[in-house]
Amino acid sequence: MKFVLIGGGSFVFAPTVLEDIIVKHRLSDDELVLVDPNAEAVEAMAGAGRRIAKELGVSVRISSVTERSEALSGANYVIVSASPQGAQRWSMDYEILSELGMADQARECGGVGGLMNAFRSITLLMAVCRDMENLCPNAILLDVTNPMPRVVTAIDRYTSIRAAGFCNIAYQGPDGYAVLPRLIGREPEDVEIVTGGLNHFAWLLAMKDKHTGEDLLPAISTYIREGDWSSQNENKCRELTVMRRWLEEYGAIAAGAVDHHAEYLPVQDDISYTVTPPYHGTEVERRQRLSELQAISAGERDWNDLFHHGSWEHPVDVALALTRGVTAKVDILNVRNNGAIPELLDERIVEVSVSISEGAWKTIALPSLPPALVELCRKISDVHELVAEAAVKGDAALAHQALELDPAITDKQAAHIALDRMLLVHADLLPQFHS
C-alpha cells in the first residue's frame, strides 16, 4: 500500500501520519512519500520517520520529494494537509478587510476571508486531483485542508476522485467526546454521543448513558440554560454563554469551538475573532521546530518529542479499514450526505458518522435537526456550493453571488469591494479568475 502526504513538512499533521503508520499500526512492506515545497523540512521529517521505523523494526519505506508528480504514481491514498502560503495570504486578506472596517471577516472558513481561503485551497486541490486522475486514478483523497466542506465539495463535483474530509473539532480534544459529558459529571467512556451537521458547524444531536440508555440531552441542556458555572474558567463561561444563546435560537447545542461556528454567522460581541494568522506556529516557533526535527532525524534528540503537538485527525485509520475490508465506525467524517440528514440534499457534503465495511463507507442517519437549524444549514451549504463552483470555474460573478447569500456577511457593499481587491492581490495563486 502506498500513502502520499502532500504537506509532508507540516509540523503538526505530518508527525501524526508518521506516528499512525510507524508506531500505532507498524506497517511493513508499505510506502509513505512525503511531499512539500520546503525541501529542508520535508527531508528532515522523512529522516525522522526512517529513524523511528529502524529503531522499532518497522520496514515501511519513507521518502521525500518537493514535486508531487514524482510521488503520485501508484498511490492508494493521497492525504492533503496544505495551505498555499497560508499565513502570508491570510495577512494580505486581513490588511484589506481592516482597511474596509471589517477585520472580523478575516476568517479561515466562513465570511469573506473563508471565501478567499477556499479559492486558494480549491485551486491547489484541483491541481492535485488532475494529477491523480492521470497518475493514480483509483486512489482515494483524504483531505485535511480547510475550508473542509468547500474543498471536498469541489473535488466531489468537478473531479472523478473519491474523497473524504477529516476534521475532529467537534470532539473538542484529542481523546474523543470528553468535554461535553464532563459538563454534567459524566465520563466519556460511559456516554454515547452523536454530533453532525456541517464542518465547523456541527451540533450535539444525541447523548445517552451507554449502560442504562438514559437520554442525557435534557440534563446537558438544563446545565447550559441554567446550570452552576462557578467552577468554569472565564473563557469557558464565555463559550457556555454563547452556547446558551444559540440553544435558544437554533434549538441545539454547538459541538466544537463556538469561535469556529461563529465564522458562519454575523459578527457577535462575545466571539473571539482572530487577529493573527490561524495557522500553527509563528515564524520563530517554526524555525525552532525545524531545528528540533533535524535533531531527531540525526539521532540527537528523543524521537518521542516529534509527537508532542499531534493532530486530532487520523485518516490512516480510515485508509486501513477500507483496505483491509474490516467493519468500523467513524464518529466524524465529511462526505456526501446520501440521506444521513434528510433535510439536506443527498449530494451535499455534510459532517456525519459513517460505517465502514467491505472497503466502502456509508453514512449513518442522524437524529432530526431542529427546524431553525435546518434552515441555517441549508443556507450555509448553498454558499459552500457557490464558492466551490466559483473557484473551479474562475467565475467572479458567482463569487459575488456567494457573498450576497452568505449569512456571515452583513456589510455586503464593503464585502464586494474587498473581494475585487483580493482577487487582484492573489492573482498569482488564482489564475482561473484572470484568464
Backbone torsions as a table, in degrees:
resi	resn	phi	psi	omega
1	MET	NA	138.6	-178.0
2	LYS	-120.0	124.1	174.2
3	PHE	-104.8	139.6	170.5
4	VAL	-122.3	126.3	177.3
5	LEU	-110.7	110.5	175.7
6	ILE	-90.2	118.7	-166.8
7	GLY	104.4	30.5	-173.5
8	GLY	-71.0	-7.5	175.1
9	GLY	-95.6	4.6	-179.1
10	SER	-62.6	130.5	-177.4
11	PHE	-79.8	-8.9	178.5
12	VAL	-108.7	-52.5	-172.0
13	PHE	-82.1	-39.9	-179.1
14	ALA	-59.1	-43.4	176.9
15	PRO	-59.2	-34.2	178.6
16	THR	-65.8	-40.9	176.7
17	VAL	-63.6	-43.5	177.5
18	LEU	-60.9	-45.2	-179.2
19	GLU	-62.2	-43.2	-178.2
20	ASP	-66.7	-41.4	-177.2
21	ILE	-73.9	-42.7	-172.5
22	ILE	-91.8	-50.8	-171.5
23	VAL	-86.7	-47.7	-175.0
24	LYS	-75.6	-50.8	-175.2
25	HIS	-102.2	-15.8	177.0
26	ARG	48.7	56.2	-177.4
27	LEU	-70.9	131.4	178.5
28	SER	-119.0	152.2	-179.9
29	ASP	58.5	25.4	175.5
30	ASP	-117.0	174.7	-174.0
31	GLU	-136.2	139.9	174.1
32	LEU	-128.8	123.4	176.0
33	VAL	-113.8	123.1	178.3
34	LEU	-95.2	130.0	-177.7
35	VAL	-121.0	129.2	177.7
36	ASP	-164.5	139.8	178.1
37	PRO	-67.1	-19.7	177.3
38	ASN	-84.0	93.0	-173.8
39	ALA	-60.9	-38.1	-177.7
40	GLU	-64.0	-46.2	-177.8
41	ALA	-69.6	-44.0	-174.4
42	VAL	-70.7	-34.4	177.9
43	GLU	-71.4	-36.4	175.4
44	ALA	-63.7	-39.8	178.1
45	MET	-63.7	-44.9	178.4
46	ALA	-63.5	-39.8	178.2
47	GLY	-62.8	-40.1	176.4
48	ALA	-62.7	-42.6	178.6
49	GLY	-62.3	-42.5	179.6
50	ARG	-64.2	-39.4	178.5
51	ARG	-63.0	-46.8	-178.7
52	ILE	-62.5	-45.3	-179.7
53	ALA	-60.8	-41.9	-179.8
54	LYS	-63.7	-45.1	-177.9
55	GLU	-67.8	-27.6	179.2
56	LEU	-94.2	-2.1	-180.0
57	GLY	71.0	31.9	179.6
58	VAL	-102.6	129.3	-170.0
59	SER	-95.2	17.1	177.6
60	VAL	-61.7	140.5	180.0
61	ARG	-92.7	127.0	-176.1
62	ILE	-125.4	128.4	178.5
63	SER	-140.6	170.7	178.8
64	SER	-136.4	147.1	175.1
65	VAL	-143.3	162.6	176.4
66	THR	-102.6	-11.7	179.1
67	GLU	-116.8	123.0	-175.4
68	ARG	-65.5	-27.1	-180.0
69	SER	-61.1	-24.0	178.1
70	GLU	-79.6	-12.1	-172.2
71	ALA	-109.5	-26.8	-164.3
72	LEU	-77.3	-25.9	-175.8
73	SER	-57.2	124.2	177.7
74	GLY	81.2	5.9	-179.6
75	ALA	-68.7	145.0	173.2
76	ASN	-98.0	-36.1	-179.7
77	TYR	-137.4	130.8	176.3
78	VAL	-115.4	115.8	179.6
79	ILE	-101.2	130.6	-178.0
80	VAL	-120.4	119.5	173.8
81	SER	-136.6	79.3	-173.7
82	ALA	-148.3	137.4	176.0
83	SER	-126.1	114.5	-174.8
84	PRO	-58.9	110.7	178.7
85	GLN	48.6	45.2	-167.7
86	GLY	-50.9	-56.8	-175.5
87	ALA	-65.4	-42.8	-179.4
88	GLN	-62.0	-45.3	-176.8
89	ARG	-71.4	-36.1	175.5
90	TRP	-60.4	-42.5	-179.2
91	SER	-63.4	-36.5	176.8
92	MET	-64.2	-42.2	177.1
93	ASP	-62.7	-44.5	-177.1
94	TYR	-59.8	-40.8	-179.9
95	GLU	-62.7	-45.3	179.9
96	ILE	-65.1	-46.6	-177.8
97	LEU	-65.5	-36.6	178.2
98	SER	-65.0	-41.6	178.9
99	GLU	-61.1	-28.9	-179.0
100	LEU	-93.8	7.5	176.5
101	GLY	75.3	25.0	-179.9
102	MET	-137.0	52.4	-179.0
103	ALA	-60.0	-28.5	179.8
104	ASP	-64.3	-16.2	179.9
105	GLN	-82.9	0.0	175.7
106	ALA	-79.5	72.0	-173.9
107	ARG	-108.6	162.2	-178.7
108	GLU	-83.9	-36.6	-170.3
109	CYS	-122.0	-31.0	-177.7
110	GLY	-117.2	177.9	177.6
111	GLY	64.5	-161.5	-177.5
112	VAL	-66.6	-44.5	179.6
113	GLY	-61.9	-40.5	178.5
114	GLY	-65.6	-33.3	176.2
115	LEU	-63.4	-47.2	-179.2
116	MET	-68.1	-39.0	176.8
117	ASN	-62.1	-38.3	177.2
118	ALA	-63.3	-42.9	178.9
119	PHE	-58.0	-44.2	-178.3
120	ARG	-68.1	-44.4	-178.9
121	SER	-66.9	-43.6	-178.5
122	ILE	-64.9	-38.4	178.0
123	THR	-59.4	-44.0	176.3
124	LEU	-63.0	-48.2	-175.5
125	LEU	-66.3	-33.6	176.0
126	MET	-62.9	-40.5	178.0
127	ALA	-65.4	-40.9	176.8
128	VAL	-60.3	-45.9	-177.9
129	CYS	-65.8	-37.8	177.5
130	ARG	-62.5	-40.7	176.0
131	ASP	-64.9	-40.1	178.6
132	MET	-63.4	-40.8	179.5
133	GLU	-59.7	-29.5	178.9
134	ASN	-87.8	-37.4	-168.7
135	LEU	-106.0	-27.0	-179.9
136	CYS	-152.6	65.2	-170.4
137	PRO	-63.0	-20.2	-179.3
138	ASN	-96.3	-0.4	179.9
139	ALA	-70.4	153.8	176.7
140	ILE	-103.7	134.3	179.0
141	LEU	-95.0	125.9	179.2
142	LEU	-112.1	107.4	-169.0
143	ASP	-98.2	135.8	173.3
144	VAL	-121.4	1.2	-176.1
145	THR	-82.6	134.8	176.2
146	ASN	-88.7	158.8	-3.3
147	PRO	-75.6	115.2	-169.1
148	MET	-48.5	-56.7	-174.1
149	PRO	-67.3	-29.6	-179.8
150	ARG	-74.0	-39.4	177.2
151	VAL	-63.9	-49.0	-177.7
152	VAL	-67.5	-35.0	175.4
153	THR	-59.6	-46.8	-179.2
154	ALA	-61.9	-43.1	178.7
155	ILE	-62.5	-45.2	-176.4
156	ASP	-66.4	-38.2	-175.6
157	ARG	-80.7	-36.0	-163.6
158	TYR	-121.7	10.8	173.9
159	THR	-137.7	171.4	176.4
160	SER	-95.8	5.3	-175.4
161	ILE	-84.4	134.5	175.7
162	ARG	-81.3	134.4	-173.6
163	ALA	-143.8	154.9	171.6
164	ALA	-141.4	151.5	-178.5
165	GLY	-111.9	142.0	-175.1
166	PHE	-119.6	119.7	173.8
167	CYS	-159.1	114.4	-174.5
168	ASN	-103.5	31.1	-178.6
169	ILE	-61.4	-25.4	178.7
170	ALA	-65.2	-21.6	174.1
171	TYR	-66.2	-33.7	-174.0
172	GLN	68.3	17.8	178.9
173	GLY	176.4	173.7	-175.0
174	PRO	-78.3	-10.7	-171.1
175	ASP	-114.3	35.7	176.7
176	GLY	82.4	-162.4	-176.9
177	TYR	-76.2	88.3	-179.3
178	ALA	-110.5	-35.6	-172.2
179	VAL	-68.3	-48.8	-174.9
180	LEU	-62.5	-49.4	-179.5
181	PRO	-63.1	-32.6	-178.1
182	ARG	-70.9	-16.9	173.8
183	LEU	-61.4	-28.7	-179.8
184	ILE	-114.4	25.9	173.0
185	GLY	74.9	21.5	178.1
186	ARG	-106.8	148.4	175.4
187	GLU	-91.6	144.9	-174.0
188	PRO	-59.0	-32.7	-178.6
189	GLU	-70.2	-12.4	-179.4
190	ASP	-101.0	4.8	-171.4
191	VAL	-130.6	141.4	171.2
192	GLU	-105.5	130.6	-175.5
193	ILE	-128.5	141.8	172.8
194	VAL	-125.9	125.2	171.9
195	THR	-121.1	161.4	177.9
196	GLY	178.0	172.8	-178.4
197	GLY	139.1	-116.8	176.8
198	LEU	-121.9	156.4	-179.6
199	ASN	-61.8	138.0	-174.0
200	HIS	61.6	12.0	178.0
201	PHE	-149.4	47.6	-179.1
202	ALA	-99.1	157.0	-171.5
203	TRP	-134.4	150.4	177.0
204	LEU	-74.7	117.4	-174.9
205	LEU	-112.2	-18.2	176.7
206	ALA	-158.4	142.0	173.0
207	MET	-149.8	123.3	179.2
208	LYS	-143.4	158.6	176.3
209	ASP	-72.4	125.5	-177.3
210	LYS	-62.5	-31.0	-172.0
211	HIS	-89.8	-37.4	-175.8
212	THR	-106.7	-16.9	-176.3
213	GLY	80.8	4.1	-178.7
214	GLU	-59.3	133.2	176.3
215	ASP	-74.7	118.7	-177.1
216	LEU	-101.1	-0.1	177.7
217	LEU	-59.9	-42.2	177.9
218	PRO	-59.9	-38.4	-177.5
219	ALA	-67.1	-45.0	-178.7
220	ILE	-73.1	-31.8	175.7
221	SER	-63.9	-42.5	178.6
222	THR	-64.0	-40.4	179.2
223	TYR	-61.6	-42.5	-178.3
224	ILE	-70.8	-36.1	-177.8
225	ARG	-75.0	-40.6	-170.1
226	GLU	-147.5	19.9	-176.4
227	GLY	-78.2	170.5	177.5
228	ASP	-85.9	109.9	-177.6
229	TRP	-99.2	12.6	-171.9
230	SER	-62.3	-23.7	-179.6
231	SER	-85.0	-6.5	-177.5
232	GLN	-88.8	150.5	177.8
233	ASN	-75.9	174.4	-173.4
234	GLU	-61.2	-42.8	-177.9
235	ASN	-68.5	-37.9	178.8
236	LYS	-66.0	-37.1	176.6
237	CYS	-63.6	-38.3	175.7
238	ARG	-60.3	-47.8	179.9
239	GLU	-61.4	-42.4	179.8
240	LEU	-64.9	-34.7	176.8
241	THR	-63.3	-43.2	177.0
242	VAL	-64.3	-45.6	179.6
243	MET	-58.8	-39.9	179.4
244	ARG	-64.2	-43.9	179.7
245	ARG	-62.6	-43.8	-179.8
246	TRP	-70.1	-32.7	176.5
247	LEU	-60.9	-40.8	178.5
248	GLU	-70.8	-35.9	-174.6
249	GLU	-80.8	-41.2	-173.0
250	TYR	-110.8	-12.4	176.4
251	GLY	82.9	15.7	-179.1
252	ALA	-149.1	162.1	-178.7
253	ILE	-97.2	126.9	179.1
254	ALA	-64.1	133.3	177.3
255	ALA	-110.2	113.3	-176.3
256	GLY	124.6	-158.1	-179.6
257	ALA	-92.2	125.9	-176.9
258	VAL	-61.5	-30.1	179.4
259	ASP	-66.8	-29.0	173.7
260	HIS	-71.8	-47.6	177.2
261	HIS	-53.4	-42.5	-173.4
262	ALA	-66.0	-14.6	176.5
263	GLU	-62.1	-23.2	-178.2
264	TYR	-99.1	10.4	-176.9
265	LEU	-126.8	161.7	175.6
266	PRO	-59.3	157.7	-177.7
267	VAL	-55.8	139.5	-178.9
268	GLN	-133.7	141.4	-170.6
269	ASP	-64.2	-30.8	-175.1
270	ASP	-99.7	18.8	175.0
271	ILE	-99.5	142.0	178.3
272	SER	-93.6	103.1	178.8
273	TYR	-90.0	135.5	-173.7
274	THR	-70.2	142.0	176.2
275	VAL	-119.3	5.7	175.1
276	THR	-131.0	156.4	-177.5
277	PRO	-54.4	130.9	-176.4
278	PRO	-82.0	54.0	-179.8
279	TYR	-129.0	154.7	-173.0
280	HIS	-70.5	119.2	170.3
281	GLY	89.0	135.0	170.1
282	THR	-76.0	173.9	177.7
283	GLU	-60.4	-40.2	178.7
284	VAL	-63.2	-45.4	179.7
285	GLU	-64.0	-37.5	-179.4
286	ARG	-68.5	-38.0	176.2
287	ARG	-64.6	-39.1	177.8
288	GLN	-64.8	-42.7	179.1
289	ARG	-63.5	-38.0	178.1
290	LEU	-64.1	-41.7	178.0
291	SER	-61.4	-42.6	178.3
292	GLU	-64.1	-41.6	-179.2
293	LEU	-63.1	-42.6	179.1
294	GLN	-64.3	-36.7	177.5
295	ALA	-66.8	-37.5	176.6
296	ILE	-65.6	-44.9	-179.8
297	SER	-60.1	-37.4	-177.8
298	ALA	-82.6	-1.2	-179.9
299	GLY	80.3	17.6	-176.6
300	GLU	-100.2	1.5	-176.9
301	ARG	-148.5	148.3	179.9
302	ASP	-58.9	124.9	-176.6
303	TRP	-69.5	-16.6	175.9
304	ASN	-62.7	-22.4	178.4
305	ASP	-63.9	-20.4	-180.0
306	LEU	-64.4	-25.1	-169.4
307	PHE	-104.1	17.9	-177.2
308	HIS	-80.1	-14.0	-176.5
309	HIS	-128.0	51.0	-172.1
310	GLY	-76.9	167.4	176.9
311	SER	-86.8	157.4	174.9
312	TRP	-84.1	-11.7	-174.2
313	GLU	-97.0	142.4	-175.9
314	HIS	-135.9	70.1	-179.7
315	PRO	-62.9	-23.8	177.7
316	VAL	-60.7	-37.5	178.4
317	ASP	-59.6	-43.6	-179.9
318	VAL	-67.4	-42.5	179.3
319	ALA	-58.8	-43.3	-178.9
320	LEU	-68.7	-38.2	177.2
321	ALA	-62.6	-41.8	178.7
322	LEU	-65.4	-44.9	-175.7
323	THR	-69.0	-39.6	-175.4
324	ARG	-84.7	-8.0	178.1
325	GLY	70.3	22.2	-178.8
326	VAL	-82.5	165.8	176.1
327	THR	-94.6	129.5	-178.5
328	ALA	-151.4	161.3	174.8
329	LYS	-122.5	134.9	177.4
330	VAL	-115.2	122.9	-175.9
331	ASP	-64.2	-37.9	-170.3
332	ILE	-138.5	118.8	175.2
333	LEU	-149.8	145.0	179.2
334	ASN	-103.1	106.4	-174.5
335	VAL	-146.4	178.9	174.2
336	ARG	-58.3	139.4	-177.1
337	ASN	-59.4	-55.0	179.2
338	ASN	48.2	44.3	173.1
339	GLY	89.5	-4.5	-178.5
340	ALA	-63.6	-38.8	173.6
341	ILE	-115.2	94.8	-170.9
342	PRO	-62.4	-20.7	-179.2
343	GLU	-77.3	-11.8	178.4
344	LEU	-110.9	153.9	-178.9
345	LEU	-62.4	147.6	-176.0
346	ASP	-58.3	-35.6	-174.2
347	GLU	-82.8	-6.3	-179.0
348	ARG	-70.1	146.5	177.3
349	ILE	-85.0	121.8	-175.9
350	VAL	-128.0	167.9	176.3
351	GLU	-108.8	112.6	-174.2
352	VAL	-144.2	174.7	169.5
353	SER	-83.1	149.8	176.5
354	VAL	-133.7	153.9	169.8
355	SER	-106.0	144.0	178.3
356	ILE	-118.1	129.6	174.3
357	SER	-159.5	146.8	177.6
358	GLU	51.7	39.0	173.4
359	GLY	77.6	17.1	-179.2
360	ALA	-142.1	154.5	173.7
361	TRP	-104.9	152.2	178.7
362	LYS	-139.0	130.5	-179.2
363	THR	-68.6	148.1	179.4
364	ILE	-104.3	131.1	-178.0
365	ALA	-60.3	135.3	178.9
366	LEU	-93.9	156.5	167.0
367	PRO	-59.1	157.4	-176.6
368	SER	-62.5	141.2	173.1
369	LEU	-83.9	145.4	176.3
370	PRO	-61.1	148.8	-175.2
371	PRO	-53.6	-44.2	-178.7
372	ALA	-63.1	-34.9	179.8
373	LEU	-74.2	-36.6	176.4
374	VAL	-57.5	-47.8	-178.3
375	GLU	-60.0	-43.2	-178.9
376	LEU	-69.1	-42.5	179.2
377	CYS	-63.5	-37.5	176.5
378	ARG	-60.3	-44.9	-177.7
379	LYS	-66.3	-43.9	179.2
380	ILE	-64.3	-40.2	177.9
381	SER	-64.4	-37.5	175.6
382	ASP	-60.6	-39.9	177.9
383	VAL	-64.8	-42.8	177.2
384	HIS	-53.8	-44.8	-178.1
385	GLU	-63.1	-46.0	-179.3
386	LEU	-63.9	-41.5	-179.2
387	VAL	-63.8	-44.5	179.8
388	ALA	-61.8	-44.4	-179.9
389	GLU	-64.6	-43.6	179.9
390	ALA	-61.8	-41.1	-178.7
391	ALA	-64.0	-45.2	-176.4
392	VAL	-69.8	-41.0	-176.3
393	LYS	-86.7	-11.4	-175.4
394	GLY	63.7	41.0	-173.0
395	ASP	-104.8	101.9	-178.6
396	ALA	-65.5	-32.3	178.9
397	ALA	-62.7	-41.5	176.2
398	LEU	-64.4	-37.2	177.9
399	ALA	-61.3	-41.9	178.2
400	HIS	-67.5	-34.7	174.9
401	GLN	-61.7	-39.9	179.3
402	ALA	-62.1	-40.1	177.3
403	LEU	-61.7	-41.7	-179.8
404	GLU	-62.8	-36.5	-176.3
405	LEU	-82.5	-25.2	-170.3
406	ASP	-67.3	118.5	179.9
407	PRO	-69.0	-15.1	-179.9
408	ALA	-74.9	-16.6	-173.4
409	ILE	-109.1	116.7	-179.9
410	THR	-102.0	-35.1	178.1
411	ASP	-89.9	84.1	-174.4
412	LYS	-65.7	-39.2	-177.2
413	GLN	-60.9	-48.4	179.1
414	ALA	-64.7	-35.5	-179.4
415	ALA	-64.3	-40.9	179.1
416	HIS	-64.9	-39.1	177.1
417	ILE	-64.1	-44.3	-179.9
418	ALA	-60.9	-43.8	-178.9
419	LEU	-59.5	-47.2	-179.1
420	ASP	-61.0	-41.3	179.7
421	ARG	-67.0	-40.8	-176.5
422	MET	-72.6	-33.8	175.3
423	LEU	-61.6	-32.3	178.3
424	LEU	-73.9	-46.0	-175.1
425	VAL	-71.2	-22.3	178.9
426	HIS	-104.6	20.7	-175.2
427	ALA	-58.6	-31.4	-179.3
428	ASP	-65.9	-28.7	177.5
429	LEU	-94.3	-13.4	-175.7
430	LEU	-125.6	59.0	-175.6
431	PRO	-63.3	-23.2	-177.1
432	GLN	-64.6	-22.6	178.8
433	PHE	-84.7	-2.5	-172.7
434	HIS	-131.0	12.7	-179.7
435	SER	-84.5	NA	NA
